[in-house]
Amino acid sequence: MKKLYITFSFVCIFSTAFSQVGINTDNPQQALHVGGPIETIRIDGLSSANNPNNLGPDSTTQVHIDDNGDLVLGTQTDNIEILFDSENYLIDGISPTTLINQTGGGFGYTTAGIPVGGTATSFTLTKNAIVEINYSVSWSVYKTANPSGRIDDEHARIVQTGLYFRRNNYLGPAVTFDVDGNPINDGPWCIDVNSSGTNCQEVGGMLAINGQFYNNGDGRNGEYENFHNTGSDYVKLGPGTYTAMFAAQLAVGDTGGTGAVKMYIGTGNDDIQIIAHYYQD
């Protein structure tokens, strides 16, 4: 009788111990629970020394779960890839191609800026991806078309910028929908408004919209050149060739007495980074 009791007790402990396994914890909450605030898990078979699908210390290699529930490394095309990284994306200067006219009421945006690489500036996706964009775009603002004129009316203005994609090169059609057929950022957005700011001439999918306020009352000393707007966003895109472009808006609530205020995009360095996060369909 005593022997039977001991055997039964051992079986119960064995079953309990292996139903939930804890490492650095005596109270596991899942089948495998690793305790500790900074602890990680190492699997030798997934290291760069043992697995050719591990891209090494300078890249990011994603771990996937196959249909058997096994943890496996993705291939080169299943991982994260930097598609584009530029420290000065737009051609610097003040010209009609970089001009944003001031509007009242803030209706729509205006396309501006040409990539330094011209029509050769693009990236290509060979499969569906979540595309991450990060940018810092420069701008300058003047009282008139004359670059030497500082604003001095003390009117509060909002300077908003955003990024959109065109098919193929910067002269191609604007991308309005994501790979699932959904309007990008609940668009379409007006990316090119006429000079009076009343009618939209082209629509597209705007991303990473960001802005800041600007005013100035000193026509001699106020800052007016090489400000920067930054933004980050994500969009799901399908296979194809794309070119990143910028659109901007210079809006003021009351245009009375403000003069022909002008803003120019890309007057300094303009950083842009585009990263593809590939995923399985």
N, C-alpha and C positions, 0 to 999 in steps of 0.2 A: 504494500500500500504506500509506504514511504517513497519507494523508488518511482512509482507511477506519478506521484505528486511532483517530484523533482523534474522528471522528464517533461511534464506538462508545462511547468513554469518556464523552462528553458525555451520551449517552442514559442511561447507567447512573447518573450523578450526578443527573440530572433525576428519574429514577424514585425514587431513594433519598430525595431531598429532599422529595418530595411524598407519600410513603407515610406518614410521620409528621412533623408540623410542630411545632417547638418555639418558644415565645416565652419569652425570658429563660432559656433552657436550650439547651445544645448536645447534650443526650442525651434526646430525647423518648421517652416510654414508651408513649404512646397516639397515636391519629391526630392529636389536638390536645392539646398539653401546655403549660400556662402555668406557668412556674417563678416562684420568689420566694415568701417567707413571707407577704406581705400583699397580693399582687396579686389583682385581680378582673377580671371581664369586663364590658364595657359594650356594650349593643346599643341603638342610637339608636331603633330601631323599637319598643322596649318601654318607653321613657321616658314619664312622665306628660305631657310636652309633645306627644308624637306619637301616643300610644295611649290612647284613651278608657277602656280596661279597666284602666289603671294607676290605682290609687286614691289616689295622691299620697303626700306625705311623712308624713302622720299615720296611715296604715294600712299593712297588709301585703298585697301582691298576689302570689299564687302563680303560678309558671310551670309550665305543663303541656306534655306532649309529645303531639301529636295522632297520628292513625293513619299519617301520612306521616313521622313522626319529626321534625317541625318543632317548635321551641320557640314556644309561644304563651302569652299571658296569659289566666288564667281570668276569667270574668265575675264580677260582684258576688257571685253565689250560689256560686261555686266557691272562695271565698277564706276568710279568717279573720275572724270577727265576734265582737265582745264582746256577749254576750247580756244579761249582767247584771253590775252592778258597784255594790255597796252598802257603805258605811262603817259602817253600824249596822243589820244585817239583822233581828235579833230584838228583840222588845219587851223593854225592860229591866225588871227587877224580880224579886221573890221571891214566887212563887205556885205553886199546884198544877200549873200548866201548864209550869213550868220545873224541877220537882223531880225529882231522881234519888236514890232510896233506896240506901243502902249495902247491898251483898250480900257474902256470903262465897263464895269460889271463882270468882267472875267469870263466872257463867253469863249470857249474853245482855246486851243493851243495853236502854235505856229511851228512848222518844221524848220529846223535850222542846223547848219553845220555839215561839213563834208569830211569823211574820214581821210586821214593822211594817206592811206593806201589807195584811195579812190575806189574804182569798181572792183579792185582785187581784194578789198577788205571784206572778208566773210568767213563763216565757219559752216561745216557740213555735219549733219546728223545722219547716221546710217540706220538708226532704229529709234523707237520712241524713247524720250528722256524727259525728266524734270530738269528744266534749265534754270540755273541760278544766275542772277545778274547782280553785280555790285558796281556802282559808278560814283565818280566825283567829277562834276562838270563845272567849268568856270564860266563866269559872266561878268560883264561890265555894263554900267548904265550911265547915260549922258542926257543933259538937258535938251540938246538938239542933235542933229546928225553930226555936228562938229564934235569930235572926240574930246576937245579941250573943255567943254562946258559941263560944270558940275550943277546938279539939281539944287535949288535953293527955296523951294516952295513949301517945304515941311509937310507935304501930303504923304500919307501912309500908302505904300504900295506893297503888293504881294508878288513875289517872284517865284513861280512854280516851274519845275522841270520834270520831265519823265522820259522814259525810253520806250521805243517800240521797235518791231522788226519788219524788215522788208524781205521779200523773197529774192533770192539770188543777190544782186548787188544793190547799192543804195538808190538805184533808179527803178527798182522793181516795185511790184504792188505791195501795199502794206498788209501785214498779217493781222487779221481781226479776230479769228477764232483759234482756240487751242486744238489739240489733237482729238479731243472728244467731241468737238463741234460746239463747244460752249464759248460765248463771247468772253474775250480776255478782260478780266477785272470788271465784269458786268457792263461791258461796252455795248456798242462801239462808241469810241471817243472821237471827238473832233480833233484831229491832229494838224489841220491846216485851215486856219480861218483867214478870210480876206482882210485887207489892210485896214478897213474900217471896223473890223471886229463884229460884223453882223451876220455873215453867212459862212457856212462850213463848206470847204472845197474838197476835203478828203477825210475819211475816217479810218481808224486803226485801233489796235489793242494797246493801250497805254499801260506801262508797268512802272513800279517804283516811283510813283508821283510824290514829290517832296517840295517844300518851299520855305521861304522866310520873308519877313517883312523888311522893307527898306524905306527910310525917309531921310531927308537932309535939309537943313536950313542955312547952311553956310556955303555960299557959292565959291569960296576961295579955298577952304581947307577940308571940306567933307570928303570922305573916301568914296570912290566910285568905280574902281577897277579891280578885276581879278578876285571877285568873290567866288565861293563854291557852294553848290548844292550837292548833297549826297543822297543815295537811295539804294535799296536792296529789294529784291522781289523774286518770285518763282513763277514759272509757267510750264505747262506740259506741251511739248512740241513733237511733231512727227518727223520722219525722214525728210531731208531736204537741205538746201543751202539758204542761209539767212545772213542778213547784215543788220547790225544794231544801229539805230538812229535816234536822234534826240528831237524833242519838241518842247517848247517853253511858252510861258505866258507872263506878261507884265501887265498887271491890272491895278487900277486905282478907282476908288469909289466916286470921286469927283474930278472930272477932267478939266473943269474950268480953271483957267489961269496956269495950267501946268506946263504949257508949251508942248513942242513935238518931241516928247521924251522917247528915247531909243534905248534898247538893250541889245547887246551882242553876245552870242554864245561862242565859247571856245576861244576866249582871248588869252588864256593861259594854258597850263597843263590840264589834261582831262583824262583821268584814269578810268578804265573799264575792265572788268573781269567777267568772263562768262564760263560757267562750269556746268557740265552735263552729269546728272545723276541718272544713270541708266537703270531700267527696271524691267522685270519679266512681265510680259503681257498675260 
